[in-house]
Amino acid sequence: MSQRTKIKELLASTQTGMDVTVKGWVRTFRNNQFIALNDGSTNNNIQIVVDFENTDVALLKRITTGAAISVVGELVASLGKGQSVEVKAKEIEILGDSDPEKYPLQPKKHSLEFLREIAHLRFRTNTFGAIFRVRNSLAFAVHQFFQEKGFVYLHTPIITASDAEGAGETFHVTNFDIANPPKTETGEIDYKQDFFGRATNLTVSGQLEGELGAMALSDIYTFGPTFRAENSNTTRHLAEFWMIEPEMAFYDIVDNMDLAEAMLKYVIKYALDNNKDDIEFLTQRLTEEEKQKPQNERSEMTLLEKLQFCLANDFERLTYTEAIEILRESTPNKKKKFQYPVEGWGTDLQSEHERYLVEKHFKKPVILTDYPKEIKSFYMRQNDDGKTVAAMDILFPGIGEIIGGSQREERLDKLEQRMDEIGIPKDELWWYLDTRRFGACPHAGFGLGFERLVLFVTGMGNIRDVIPFPRFPKNAEF
């Protein structure tokens, strides 16, 4: 089995006249003579030329779309268009048959909705092959970026008793018989008898535990699954997604912004350098898709141009207060074109506002800072004005917010006061508050929803298409 050469390597080969073994899945078989074979290493197929006059007819009939085959043959220069080499077959072995009457991925155009219904097979299409190779590169680049900077990769818990965001939209974890849980004398569920001896849930964020690591190791990052029981059936929400969350001791809000901008540029550049063919294919795909839209809804830039544009520009940095002023005076706001009108200071910015700032006003990625404390989480450092916190959000074209972060509140009195104000029980987070009692220091961090990044780099329109098996309300198939 290990003798095979991947198709990507064969297509890049400058040597011909040698025998090779290639294995993959049949995309098409034309005229009983030409097999287009793909093994997932690239979107490009290699052509296998079959000597059909000297091949068993029964074998030829089994070479169908979707079948897995092994081919031993000679790598020769190709006369056909689109490839420099092809394989002249000497031996063909069927490794796995595919019934053409039942195989749902016939060589024709399939809608993304249909492909979501057969997510177990959609990896075999060009679109999803490209998406998941790009996703792989971005994940690798994230680790490489932080490792090069000396960060420690920390595994934070997936089962936790805290709701870091205070949103309350968590999936509960229990070992109880749901129909008949033990009760206390007052009739409430008695979690003391549960597996962990208390109520637990799937994590919504590794941040709080990440801060504990940073208070000893200086620079840490997490990269793992997170869960939100948010009943959102939208193109931008998932119930299970991956988060990248670095936490850095001795960082302030400016250091935090610098690191986040550098990380985004690094991973986008890595994908551009290492997935050239895939990104060119996805650019072409998006251009074709945009042609179906009215002229005023089409993007001014191709996918490739948008990615290069993010690398070429310093991100625009401005305060929430400045952004509100720009939005309040904007034409769409004055003409009541925004779905959520911007009344004034204190408005929670929506995706349409974020995209206006990025795509229409500044025409480049934007970092917004210093949000009103009322619309941000309890752990963010309070600014001296008493009204705002040292928060920062990075906004990208087509996506809106891609990163959210802040300098963390390291002053125990301020943190406790804020927790009291919004009703977060201090006794449940005693361990978090301990880091403010014993050797507190300024520190900062941010969270990047990995699927949002993949969405941006691949140009896809629906977040369910950039994770292999999406989890969303009423769906946990596969």
N, C-alpha and C positions, 0 to 999 in steps of 0.2 A: 504493500500500500504506500509505503514512504517513497517509492521510486517516482511518484508523479511530480510534474512541474506545474506550477500554477500558471493560469492563462495570462495573467498580467506580465509575468516574467517572459513567457514565450513571445508575446506581442512586442516586447521591448528588445527581443533578441536580434543581434546583428549576424549571428551565426546561422547557417542553414546546412542541410545535408546530413543532419545527425538524427538518430532515432530518439523519440521522446515518448513518454507516457503522460497522457492528459485525461483527467476525469472531470465530469460535471453533469449538468442537466441540459437536456435538449431544449433549445428555444424553438427552432424550426428545422424541418427536413424537407428540402426542395428537390423535386425531380428524381427522387431515389438516389441522389448523388451528393448533395451539399447539406451537411449538418452545421447549424449555428449552435456552438456549445458554450455554456457559461458556467463558471464555478464560484461566482460571488467575489472573486478577488478584484474584479473591475467590471464596469458596465459593458465593456467591449467583448463581443463574442469572438471565439476563434473558429475559423471555417475548417471543417473536417471534410476532405474529399474522399468519397466512397467509390470503390471499383464495383459498381452494382452488378456488372455482368458476371463477376466471379464471387459474389456474396450470396449466401443462402437466403432465399426469398422469405423464409420464416423469420430470419433475423431482421431483415429489412422492415418487415411489418411491425416489429416491436420497437423500432426507432421512432417514437412518437413524442410530441411536445410534453415535457415534464419528466420523461424517463431519465434515470441516472445511468450513465454509460462510462466505460473505460475504453480508451483508444490507445493502441500502440501504433506509431507510424513515423514517417520521416517528415521533419520540419523543412519545408521548401519555400522558396520565394513565391509570393502570391501574384497571380495575374489579375485577380479581381480588384474592384475598387474598395477603398476604405481600410485595407489591411496590407501590411508588407509581407506577412508570412501566413502559411496555412499548413495543415497536417494532412499528409497523404496516408490514409489509413491502411495498416497491414492486418491488424487484429482489432475487432470490436467485440466487447463483452457487455451485455446488458446487466447492470447491477440491480436495477429496480424498475419494473414496468410501470407505465402510467396509462390508464385507460382513457383514450381521447374522448370517449363519450361522456366521461364523468369528470375529467380534470377541468376545474373552473377557470384556469388561466390560459385560455387559448390566445394565439398571437393576434390580439386586436386591442383597441383602446378600452380600458376599464375605468369607471368613475372611482374617485377616492372613497365615496360612501360604500360602494360595493366591496372595495378592497378592505375596508374596516371590518366587514362581515366575515372576511376570510383572512384575518390578520395572521393566521398560522402559515399562510402561503404567500403573503404579500411581499416578503423579503425577496422573492424571486423576480419581482418586476424591476425595471431599471430605476424607477423613481425611488423605491424603498431601498434598493441596494445602495444607491447614492446617499440617501439620507442616513442610513445606519453606518456607513463607512465614515461619513463626516462626523456623526455623533461620536464614534469611536475616537477619531482624531482629536476632537475637542476635549473629551474626557482625559485622554492621555496628556494633552497640552496643559490642562489645568494642573495635573499632578506635577508635570515637569516645571511649570512656572514656579509653584510654591517650593518644590524641592530645591530648585536652583537658588532660591532665596533663603534656604536654611530653615524653612517651616517644618513643624512636626505634624504628621498626619494623625489625627486623633479620631478614634471611633467613639462617637457619643451614642447613648442608648436609644434604641428604637421603642422600647417600652418604658414609659416614664409616668410620674405622678404629677408632673407640672404641665401647665398650658402656657408656654412661653409668651404667646401673643395675647393671652387673656381673652381670646375670641370665643372660647367655649365650643368651637366646632371640631370636636375630637371624636375619634373612634374609640369606644371603650374596650378594654381587654379584660376578660373575666373567665374564670374556670367554673362558674356557677351553672347549674341547670337553669336556663333563662326562664322557663315556665314556673319554676318553683325555687326562687332564691331564698336563703335564710334571712329572717327579719329580726330587727331589734325589738325591744319591748314597746317602743313607740311606733312600730310598724314600718320603719325605714329599712332599706336593704343593709344587711350587716356585712360590710366589706372587710371587717376584721377576720371573717372566716374565709375570705377569698384567697386565692393562691399567693398573692403578694402581701396579704394582710391589710390592704387598703385599696381604694379605687385607683385604677391605672388606665392609661390610654396609650394609643400609638402617638409617637412624637410629632409635633407640628414644627419643631425647630431644634437644632442641636446647639443653639447659641448660648443658652445659660450654662450648660455643661462645658461648652467651648471656652467660655470666660474663665472657668475654674482652671482649665489647662493652661491658658495664657498667663495666669497669675503665678505660674511656676516655670513654664517652658518658654515664655516670652512670645513666640509666634507659633500659632497652631492653625490648622484648617481642618474642617470636616467636609466630607463629600459622601452623602448617603441619602437614603429614601426618607421622605417626610409625608405626612398624611393630613388631609383636611376634610372633615365631613361637611363640606359646604355644598348645599344642594344647587350647584351652578351648572346648568347645561349650556355652557358657552364654548366658543372656539379657543378660549384662553385659560380655562380651568381644568385641572385634573384632581382626582381624590388622592392619587399617589403620584408623587413626583420626586425628583432628585434635587438636593440643595447643596450648594458650595458655600460654606460659612467660615471665613477666616476671622480670628480674633487676635489682636496684637497689643501686647503691653507696651507702655511708653509711646503710644501713638496718639495724636490729636486728630481732629476732623479733617485737617488739610492732608496729613499723612495718609489718612484713610482714603480720601478722594484720589490721591496720587497713585496709591496701590491698586485701587479698583480700575482706574483708567488704564494703567499699565497692563493689568491682567487681561482685560477685554481685548486690548490691541494685540497682546502676545498670542492669545488663543485663536483669534481671527486670522492673524498672519500665519500661524501654524497650519490651519486648515487650507488657506489659500496656497501655501507652499506644497502641502502634501496630498491635497485632494483636488488637484487642478482639473482633471477630467470630470470628476463628479460635480464640482461647482459650475463648470461650463455647461454640463448637461442640465443642472437645476436652473441655471440662468436662462437657458433656451426654453425650458419648460414653463418658467414664470412669464417669459415674454409672450409665449403663445397664449397663456391663460389671460394675460392682461389685454390681449387683442379683443377678447369677448366683452370687456368692460366699456362703458361710455368714456369718451376721451378725457373728461374732467376727473375721472376716478383713477386713471392710470398713473402709475408711478413715473416720476420724472427721470429716474435712474434705473438701469438694469440691476439685477442682484449683484453681479460682479462689481459694478461701479459703486454700489452702496457699501459693499464691504471695503473696497479700496478707499472710499471716501472717509470711513470711520478711522482708518489707519492714518490718513493724510492730515486730519484735522485735530487740533487740540480741542477737547470738549469745552463748550461754553459753560462758565460757572457763574451762577447768580443766585440771589436769595429768593426765598418764597415770596417775600414782600415785593421785590422787583418783578417777579413773574406775574403776580396778581395784577399789578398795575398795567403790565403789557396786555394781559388777557382782558382786563376790564375795558381798555381802550381799543381792543381789536375790532375789526370790521365784523367778524362773525358774531361777536358778543353784542355789538350795537344793533346788528340786524336780526338779533334773536335766532341765529342759526345753530348755536350750541344747544344740545339737548338739556344740558345743565347750565343755566346762565351763571356767570361769575358776578355775584352781587358785590363782593368786597373781601376784605381781609378776614380769614377764618374759614373760607370756603375750602372744602376738601377737594383737591384736584382730581378730575376724572381723566380717563384715557384720552378723550377728545381734546382736552386742554393740553395734556402733555404732548400729544402728537402735533398740535398747532404750534407749540413753542419750537419743537424740533424740526418739523417738516416745512412750516410756512415762515415762521419768524426768523429763527437763527439759521435754518437750513444746515444744521450740524448737531451731533449729540450734545446733550445738555446735562449739567449737574446742578440740581436745585438743593439749596441748603437752608437751614434755620427756619424750620416749619413751626407753626403754632403748637404749643405743647399739648393742647386739648385733642389734636388729631393724631398724636403719635404715642408710641408705647412708653410704659412707665420707666424703663431702664435707660432712657436717653438723657444725656447730660443737659441740665438746664442752663440756659444762657443768662448773662447778667441782667438782661432786660426784664426777666421774670415772666416773659410771655412766650418765648420761643425756646426750642431745643436744638442742640448741635447734631441735627439729622442731615443726611444727604441721600438723594435719590438720583440715579442715572437714568436718563430717558433716551430711548433710541427710536429712529424712524420706523414706522410701521408697527411698533411694539408698544411704545409708551415706556412705563417703568420696567427696567431690566435688572437693576440692582437697588436694594434699599439698605441703608446702614446708618451708623451714628457713632459719635464718641459716646462711651458708656458713662453713666453717672457713678463716679467713684466715691463721692462724699456720702457717708452713711446717713447723716441727718437729712440731707436732701432726698435721698432715695426712699427712706422710710416715710418721709412726709408725703411724697408723691404716691407711694403705695397706699397710704391711709386715705388720701384724697379719692382714689379710684376704687378702693375696696379690695385690694389684693392682700390676702392674709399673710402676714409676715412670718407666722410660725411655720407655714408650709415651705417657705423659702429661706429658712434659717441658714442653710448651707451656702446659699448665694450671698446672703448678707455678711457671712463670715469673711468673705474675701475683701469686704470693705472694712472689717474690723482688724484684720491682721495683714499689715503691709499693703494697703491699697495704693494704687498708682493710676495715673491717667491711662486709659486704654480705649481701643476702638475696634470696630468690626463691621462686616456687612454680610448680606445674604444675596446669592445669585440663584434664581430658579433656573436650573440647568436646561430644562425644556424650552424656556423662553429664549435662551441663547441659541439652542439648536434651531428653533423656529426662525430666528433672525438670520442665521448663517445659511440655512437651506432655502429660505424664501417661501416656506410652506405657510398656508393660511390657517391651519387648524392644529392645535397643540396635540390632538389625538393621533396625528400622523408623524410625530417625531419621537414617540416612545414606543417600544416594540408592542406592548400589550396594554393599551390604555385602560385606566380604571376611572369610571365616572358614574353618576347616578343611574341605577338600574342596569349596570353593565360590569360584570367581572368574568367575561367569557375568556376562554383559553388559559 
